[in-house]
Amino acid sequence: MTDEHAAPDLRIVRGTANEEELAALIAVVTDAYEREATDAVAEQSRESAWQRTQRPLRKPLRRDIPWGRFSG
């Protein structure tokens, strides 16, 4: 297992499992977890040249300043 991903937390809550069954369970779950973690990559959205050249129309409003700036 790689150091990039944390190991999944496995707990047996019912029954009794011997060492071979636990080893098989850990191997299967760890493999499935690693495959899902490597496949879970979000696609980056492509920005067009037109979108890159657009400037904002105005600065965003500051919500921390009350209306009129001199109130209170």
N, C-alpha and C positions, 0 to 999 in steps of 0.2 A: 504494500500500500504506500502511496506517496505521502510526503509530509505536507502537501498543499491542503489536503482535506482532512477534517477531523474524523476520527473513527466513529461509526454509528454506535449508539448506546443500545445494547441488546439485553433484555431481561426475560428469563423464563418464569412465567407466573403460574403455570399449571404443569403437573406431571413431573416425572423424573427423566432426565435425559442422561445417557452415558457420554463418555468423552468423545467417542466417534461421531455420535449424533450432533453434539455441540460443535465439533470441528467442521462437520459438513454444513451445518446451519450458518456458522460464521463465514465459511468460504463462499457460500452462495449469496448471502446477503451483502457481504463486502464487495463481491464482484458486481452485483446488480447496482449497488450504490455508486461505485466508481464509474460504471458505464453511464449511469444517469447524470452524474456530476460532469463528466466530460462532454456529454451531448447537450447539456443545458447552457447553450451560448445564445444570447440574444443577437439578432441581426442588427447591424448598424444601419440606420436610415441614411440614405444618400441625399445630400443637400444639393440643390441645383445651383448653377452659377447666378441665377437671378436672385435666389434666396440669400446667397452670401453677400450680394452687393446692396441689399436693402438695409437702410438705416431705420431705427425706430422713429416714429413720428414725434414723440415727445418722451421725456424722462418719466419713469413710473411715479405715481403719486406717493408721497410719504404719508403713511397712515398714522405715524406717531405724533405728527404735528396737528393740533386742533385747528378747526376751520377758522380762518381769520388771523391766525398766528398770535393775536394779542388777547385772546379770551383767557380768562382765569388767571 
